[in-house]
Amino acid sequence: MKILSLRHLRGPNVHVSRPAMVARLGLEELAGRETTDLAGFPERLLRALPGLTEHHCAAGVPGGFVSRMRGGTYFGHVTEHVLIELSQRIGRDVSFGRTVSTAEPGVYDLIVECPQDEAAESTLPELLLDAAVELVTTVAAGATVSAGELTERLRSLADRAEREATGPSTTAIIAAARRRGIPVERYGDLSLLRLGWGVRRRLAWAAMTDRTGGVGIDVAADKLVTRQLLADAGIPVAPGGAAHSVEEAVQLLDDLGAPVVVKPRRGRQGEHVALNLRTPAEVIAACLAAGGDVVVERQLPGHDYRVLVVAGEVVAAAERTAAHVVGDGHSTVAELVDRVNADPRRGPGHSRMLTRIALDDTATAVLARQDCTIETVPAAGRQVWLRDNANLSTGGTGRDVTGRIHPAVARLCLRVAAVVGLDVAGIDLRLPDIAAPIPPTGDSDRITAGVIEINAVPGLRMHLSPVQGRARDVGDAIVRAMFPGGSDGRIPVAAITGTNGKTSVARMTAYLLAAAGVRVGLTTTDGVSIDGRGVYRGDATGPRSAQMVLGDPGVQAAVLETARGGMLRRGLGYDHSDVGVLTNITADHFGQDGLDSIEDIAHVKALIAERVRDGGTLVLNADDPWVRSLVERPRVRADRKRIIWFGADPSQPVLATHLGRGGTAYLVQDGWLVQATGARRTHLLRVAEVPGAFGGAAPYAAVNALAAIAAARALGASATIVAERLTDFEPRVDNPGRGTVLRLGDVHLFVDYAHNPAAIAAVLRTLDRLYGPDRCVAVVTLPGDRRDDLLAASAQVLADGVSRAVLHDDEDHRGREPGEVSALVEREMRGRRPKLRAVRVEGYRAAVAEALRLAVPGDVVLVLYEHLSPMLAYLEELGAVPVDAPSVAGLRRAALTALSHVPVSATNKA
């Protein structure tokens, strides 16, 4: 077998609502063979991976997959299940998989879900797929799978998965946010999260939020400054001071009296913190280990406590105990540590709820003070310490004492967080008992209890999973503080798709929302704009551009043109939308991404309808049979959504039924755009006044306007705003490249992005109404990644509408040979219209120049383009100027006037 390609779908997709990987697999020598063709294959595979016996497969019960193997199944399907089993063995929580055949014999697509927050750039899916393919190939060849090698390989992958996964603190915040319906986006494999969208967007990095002040962070990071700030506020801190040399540290030991604590001035996570120091030699060694400036403090008696303060509220408290083991009378210290570290809750660093205990130099020194080594066998019940400090990061544990904290201690902690300036703070105290008040004292030398440290990015593990006591959902406390009042952090989102018209509808929807005073983020095939200003140029109809808009803190509403390519290759850039618009579904993109029919196109486009939230609005084209059929799809769950129909044909039966039930639709009726709700009709705008409709000659523009009106109204725009502001929409400025009309001398140019049969036919009908029959010269380029029959259909439509054409290829041949597409189009056009006057040239500049040479005064040159900006720049270079608000009558008068001043010999040239 061979892995041919691999891609990651970052969001909901046509296969599953979660992220997934799609791998194309060539079975090669196993193509056409089934598991029953290889004697003993199922048994050999199950010996290597006995967990496969629990896989359900289509049977829906454990053992279903084994039954499939024994009854005969293809090896692509086997690889899918092996990949899932290997994933589960290393702790990746995945269960969904699907294997589908492709048009190429022996080639399959494997779709397997990925963990929700696994980085899109992670190599784990590929490494696991490599292992799965190798294992299946080995078993198929009759060879024995080495259990030791497989275990070691999986251990390495498990370590990688654990390093890349979110830690407990970040996981708790993610879980709390998602329970509230707040969108969560993790940045790579970091603990940096974006919670919410647009103006409601917030950032969190572990337990630090975007409201955590930089000053507070710097203060907490500097133990000397922290001491001074708290002492000045009358908050009890351990007596001590700074030492810049070992001599100064020894002097502080002498002044304070043993035992003392030496800690780096800017240390973290208990690193190089030394406790119970009683001699100058011990202090000197601690200073040298800390490597520079240190703080020396008297060690306060009592217990170690951590109090978590979030947004002015004490949300949890824990008593911390340093790493230790308890003797059993026959095991060595080293064996006892191994036993403790075998607890599945313990892992390296901060990846699990507890950290493994390390037998290092620090542990050796602590053991020595107890007359122990790692080979000592402690008596049964003897507690042997391995650390002085109680940090969880060095193997300590926590016991929940939230319910015991004395109100005076709680008030003190709130003061500490306020004095330092932290919205989230972990406050470490040394107290006789957290249930008792701290005794007041005016003499710092007599302080016996107080604050010993402040953490600006406190770990949450001890509160989430204490070894004793109740777990506290501190992740929820942080999320509540970031999103008060039950906010879900969302902004209104409209997603717009369809074969044709989606860019125009998206632009007009954004325009209407902006007219209502909303700052809109817009994505289209031409780029991304925020509040009407372009921030990115290029095709922006995929998940990356959606995230660009949703992550912008200035955006109040998002309008996302969402194209087939992005959905298939990367998935959606959001989980749910408020409004989903389906403009139409017609033939296009055949031959791409496994799409071979309109049914396939409809299946992809349906994703937009499926991902409209329950209670959201579906805006659907009543004139399109494929769009109408979407409401019957179970995954669309149309019964849970508000349906709004739009269309040019008010006689559609679906409209009568819908309106009879009191529903709402937007229609063309008696020359008006009309909002219909039940039996009530509200006239919004005359069709003749719709921007881009050319007085009604372009009915598709009126239908696009209906879709935009429906979407804008569903997102909160008033009927008054829509009616008043729609006429201000200026297609040349607000919707460039979609029916843009220019004039060059006595010839008009109609610049449009039509590139499939339906779109081309609609444009040609419009030009026929505007200029009359046989007055159009076409500049034609079509994308080379379309299937030959689709290109042929477009060519035939063109041949039916024009007798003069200039053909050229896109600059991007998209896998074709130079000149191949234009030759195919010419052949099909001539076959359809033998007397066609057609010229093939190289490049859009030569094509436009030749079309202008073929045109006579009063003609219109239809300019189909690959890239809009260079085309418009060239037309401007030639001297073309805009035609302001052209109407049917105006264009016809211009054409007739031009013809009346032209000699007969010139008109005969056409």
Secondary structure, 3 states (H helix, E strand, C coil): CEEEEEEEECCCCCCCCCCEEEEEEECHHHCCCEHHHCCCHHHHHHHHCHHHHHCCHHHCCCCHHHHHHHHCCEHHHHHHHHHHHHHHHCCCCCCCEEEEECCCCCEEEEEEECCCCCCCCCCHHHHHHHHHHHHHHHHHCCCCCCHHHHHHHHHHHHHHHHHHCCCHHHHHHHHHHHHCCCCEEECCCCCEEEECCHHHCEEEECCEECCCCHHHHHHHHCHHHHHHHHHHCCCCECCEEEECCHHHHHHHHHHHCCCEEEEECCCCCCCCCEEEECCHHHHHHHHHHHCCCEEEEECCCCEEEEEEEECCEEEEEEEEECCEEECCCCCCHHHHHHHHHCCCCEECCCCCCEECCCCCHHHHHHHHHCCCCCCCCCCCCCEEECCCCCCHHHCCEEEECHHHCCHHHHHHHHHHHHHHCCCEEEEEEEECCCCCCCCCCCCHHHCCCEEEEEECCCCCHHHHCCCECCCCCHHHHHHHHHCHHHCCCCCCEEEEECCCCHHHHHHHHHHHHHHCCCCEEEEECCEEEECCEEEEECCCCCHHHHHHHHCCCCCCEEEEECCHHHHHHHCCCCCCEEEEEECCCCCCCCCCCCCCCHHHHHHHHHHHHHCEEEEEEEEEECCCHHHHHHHHCHHHCHHHCEEEEEECCCCCHHHHHHHHCCCEEEEEECCEEEEEECCEEEEEEEHHHCCCCHHHCCHHHHHHHHHHHHHHHHCCCCHHHHHHHHHHCCHHHHCCCEEEEEEECCEEEEEECCCCHHHHHHHHHHHHHHHCCCCEEEEECCCCCCCHHHHHHHHHHHHHHCCEEEECCCCCCCCCCCCHHHHHHHHHHHHHCCCCEEEECCCHHHHHHHHHHHCCCCCEEEEECCCHHHHHHHHHHHCCEECCCCCHHHHHHHHHHHHHCCCHHHHCCC
